[in-house]
């Protein structure tokens, strides 16, 4: 399988802001992870037992729109994401589609250059989860109106990662 689409972590400047106050205005409340496995958006990997992490409210489309001049209107939303409580250095590389595993359910939402949603797709990831995500991203970007795609966990709605037009 050829990987054409790579997940983007939360940008460092946004992480610094989120570690002070999240996008809902709440201060960071770090805690030691007791079980591990939380999807860390700062470094695109699962957390490990004992790491200091925090659950923060994040508005990815709002931040993208502020940089691009888009106006997502009612499509602007914020939701929960896990991050390291302190700077972590970002992704180590390698995993193009983090938090994708057999048996998981993911939503793939497509947005245009205005930040308006163009539709979505629910995926029940099977034996080839990377292949399924790659196919869904390829299908999304086959539409020239698609500027970016958000992948979310279907069960909790957590924002997992963003992919922008290659």
N, C-alpha and C positions, 0 to 999 in steps of 0.2 A: 504494500500500500504506500502510495506517495502522500506525504503530509504537505499540504499547501497552506493550511490555516493554523496559526499558533495563538494560544491564549495570551492575553496581556494581563500582567499583574496591576494592582492599584499603583499608580505613579507615586514616587517618593514624596513629592510635595503634598499630595493629598493625604498620604499616610501620616505625615507630620501634623497636619491639621486634625485628622481623625484621632490621633493620640492625645490631643489637647481637648477637643470637643468634637463629637461626631456630628453628622449632618442633621441630626435632630436637636443639636445644642446641648447634649448631655456630656458631662466629663467622662473620661476614660476610667473604667473600673476593672483593673487587671486582677487576674487570679491564676493560681497554678493549675494547669490542666491535670486532672486526676485520672482520666481514662485514655486520653490520646485520640487521634483520629479526626479532629475537627478540621474542616477545610480552610486553611490559612490563605487569605487572598493576597497577602503581602509577598509571599514567597511561593505560592502555588503548590503547596504540598500539605499533607495531613500533619496535624500537630503531634508532638510526642509527649508522653507522660512527663510531668514536671515542668514543662515550658510555661512561661508566663504569657498568657494570652488575654484577649478581651473580645467581647461581642459588642460591635458598634453598629450604628445605623449609617448606611452609606447610600448616596444618591448618584449612581454612576452616570445616568443619562444627563442629570443636571450639571455635573462637572464637565462632561463632554460638550454639552451645549454652551456652557460659559466660554469655552475655548474656541468654539467654531462659530458662535453667533446664532446657533439654532434656537428655536423656541418650541420645546416639546409640549408645552401646554399641559393638558390633563394627563399626558403620558409620563410626565415626570413622577417618579416614585422613589421611595427610599425603603431600604430593608436591611435585615441583619446580615453581617459578615463577621467572620473571625479574623483577627490580625494578631501578630505578636505585640506584646505590650511595649516593647522597645524595638529600635531599628534592628533588622535582621540581615540586611544585605541583599534582599530580593531572591528571585529564583536562582537555583543552581543550574538550571537548564535541563534539557533532555526531554521532559514530558510535554508534548505539544498540547495535549488535552487532559489537564489535571482533573481529578475527581470524577473520572469517567470509568465505570467498572460494570462488568456483567451484572444484570439484574436491576440496575439503577434505573430510575425514571428521570428524564431531563426534559425541560422545555427549551426550545430554540426560538427566540423572538427576534424578528427582523425590524430594523428601523431605517427610515430614510434620512436624507440630509437635514430635514427640519426637526428630526427627533420624533417623528410620528411613527407609531407602530404600523407595520405593513402586514402583520400576521405572525403566526407562530406555529409551532409543530411540537407535539408531544412524542417523545421517544421512549420506548421500552428497550433499554440496551440489552442486547443478547450476547452471543458468543464473541462477537467482534465489536466491542463498544467503540474503539477508536475509529474503526471503519464506518460505523453508523454515524458517529458525530461528524467525521470528515465528509461523508456523503450529504448529510443535512446542511452543513456549512457550504458545501459546493452548490447544492440546490438553491440555498438562500442567495449566494452571491452571483448566481446565474441571472438574477434579476438586476439590471443595471441601476435600479432605483435604490437598492439596498446599500446603505453606507456602513452599518455596523450591525453586529449580532450579539445578543446576550444569551448566555446559557445559564439556566437556573435549575436548582433542585425542584422537582415537581412536588414533593411532599411538604416542604417547608417554605418554598418560594425563595430560598436564599440565592442571591446572586453568586454564581461560581466563577465565571470569567466572561470577558469580552473579546470579540474578534472583529478586527476592522478589515475593510476591503483590502485584498492583497495588492 
